[in-house]
Amino acid sequence: MSDLEQQEPPELPRGIALAWGVAANPQRGPKREMSVEKIVEAAVALADAEGIGAVSMAAVAAKLGFTPMSLYRYVTAKDDLLLLMQEEATGLPPEGHREQEGWRAQLTALFEAQVLIFLRHPWILSLPITGSPITPNSSAWIDVGLEILADTPLTDAERLAAVLAMIGNARWCGMVMAGYSEQSRITGLSPDEVAAQESALFDRVISAEEFPHLRRAIDVGVFTDDDDPFRFALERLLDGLDAYISGLDRGEEHINSAQWPTLEPAEMAGDKKYREAQKAVRIAEKALRDARKLERLALRDAHERLKRHP
């Protein structure tokens, strides 16, 4: 037996243990009136109403009519509370995807359900991602995605990669849509009016000389177009997955994907010489950007002179 096999399994952090219902109960404290579930529900309600910045142990305690010390007997750290709040707000995946035919339509339904969660609870998007979601509800979403792809010729690793891609796209879509919704709430403008205002701001600062391709996109109205860029991205992701699965059905080989680049040891250790070298690179890159900007401005001035004096 290897040393790794002989090692004891790691102890569950208290937040994760609470999420799975296997944490030890407090020995003292208010009876019946207080529970982890009631604390989390109050915290979620507070975040939904006032944003995640309003959530503190003291604020949640006040909402429940108890002292902060009473909460600490049940939830010993704010990070644990945030984890439990995310778990509560995420909930179990709905069953709507089962009404759809085929893995593609079912993944799309799951994607849409995830986006709705982010719109209902946008504060989730501000919580840091510190690793894989090892909680019941978050695990259930991944499990459903894997179930949807279970009958495809994808490997287990490829199925998980496809599900993570869907979750990532749903998160990005939710982040932008929630931002627009918040802007609408603050300004009183409709989503279309917010988009039009954004387009007008771009129109003021983006020149054809400095950003020719972005300028062209603005001129044809991409920021006020009715087409949904997130739906387009989702469909192209599914197209690629569909094509890959079709290739496997025809007997093509699985593709071994290369690893993402990782930090060099010098970067990870914060090596002084490495930091100085990186600073020099940033300075050089800024000088190059400034030089190119001057070049574009000079080119624009030359065009203006030619127009005045052909």
C-alpha positions, 0 to 999 in steps of 0.5 A, spaced: 500 500 500 502 506 498 503 512 502 498 516 499 493 510 500 495 510 507 493 517 509 487 519 512 482 522 508 482 530 509 477 532 514 471 536 511 472 544 512 466 546 517 462 550 511 462 544 507 460 539 513 454 544 514 452 544 507 452 536 507 449 536 514 454 532 517 457 538 522 457 537 529 451 541 532 452 547 537 452 544 544 449 551 547 445 557 544 438 558 543 433 552 542 428 552 536 428 559 534 435 559 531 438 554 526 443 554 521 438 553 516 434 560 519 441 563 519 442 562 511 435 564 509 436 570 513 443 572 510 440 570 503 434 575 504 439 580 506 443 579 500 437 579 495 435 585 498 441 590 499 447 586 496 452 582 498 456 588 502 450 588 507 451 581 509 455 581 516 454 576 522 452 582 526 447 584 520 444 577 520 444 576 527 440 583 528 435 581 522 434 574 526 433 578 533 439 575 536 446 577 538 452 575 533 455 571 538 449 566 538 450 566 530 457 564 531 455 557 535 452 555 529 456 558 523 463 559 526 466 564 520 463 568 515 466 564 509 462 558 511 456 563 511 457 565 504 458 558 502 452 556 505 448 562 502 451 560 495 448 553 496 442 555 498 441 560 492 443 555 487 438 550 489 437 543 486 437 543 478 430 544 475 427 538 472 425 542 465 431 539 461 428 532 461 422 535 457 427 536 451 429 531 446 437 530 445 443 532 449 443 539 446 436 541 447 437 539 454 444 542 455 441 548 453 435 548 458 440 547 463 444 553 461 438 557 461 436 555 468 443 557 471 443 564 468 436 565 471 439 563 478 444 569 477 439 574 475 435 572 481 441 572 486 446 576 482 451 577 489 453 570 487 457 572 482 461 577 486 463 571 491 470 568 489 471 561 486 476 558 490 476 551 487 471 545 485 464 546 488 464 540 493 457 542 496 450 538 495 446 543 490 452 545 486 454 537 485 447 536 483 448 541 477 454 538 475 451 531 476 445 532 471 450 535 466 454 529 466 447 525 466 445 529 459 451 527 456 452 519 459 450 516 452 454 520 448 461 517 446 465 522 450 470 520 455 468 521 462 473 527 462 470 530 456 463 530 459 466 534 465 469 539 460 463 540 456 459 541 463 464 546 466 464 550 459 456 550 459 457 553 467 462 558 465 458 561 459 452 561 464 456 565 469 459 570 464 452 571 461 449 572 468 454 576 470 453 581 464 445 581 464 445 582 471 450 588 470 445 591 465 439 589 470 442 593 475 444 599 471 437 599 469 435 599 476 439 605 478 438 609 472 431 608 471 432 606 463 430 600 460 435 595 458 435 597 450 436 605 453 442 602 457 445 599 451 443 605 447 447 609 452 453 605 452 453 605 444 453 613 444 459 613 449 463 608 445 461 613 439 464 619 443 471 616 444 472 610 439 476 613 432 477 609 426 484 611 426 486 608 433 481 602 433 478 601 426 475 594 427 471 597 433 469 603 430 466 599 424 462 595 429 460 601 432 458 604 426 454 598 424 450 598 430 453 592 434 451 594 441 444 596 439 443 589 435 437 585 437 441 579 436 444 576 443 451 575 443 451 570 448 446 565 445 450 565 439 456 563 443 452 558 446 450 555 439 457 555 437 459 551 443 454 546 442 456 546 434 463 544 436 461 539 441 456 536 436 461 536 431 466 532 435 461 527 438 459 526 430 466 525 429 467 520 435 461 516 432 464 515 425 470 512 429 475 518 429 480 519 435 479 522 441 483 529 442 488 530 447 487 537 449 494 541 451 494 543 458 494 551 460 500 555 461 502 555 468 506 560 473 513 559 472 517 557 479 520 564 479 513 567 478 510 563 484 516 565 488 515 572 487 523 572 485 525 579 485 529 579 478 523 576 475 519 581 478 523 587 475 524 583 468 516 583 468 516 591 470 521 592 464 516 588 459 510 592 461 514 599 461 516 597 454 509 595 452 506 601 454 512 605 450 510 601 444 502 602 445 504 610 446 508 610 439 503 606 435 497 611 438 502 617 436 503 614 429 495 613 428 494 620 430 499 623 425 496 618 420 489 621 421 492 628 421 495 627 414 488 624 412 485 631 414 490 635 411 489 631 404 482 633 405 483 640 405 488 641 400 487 635 395 
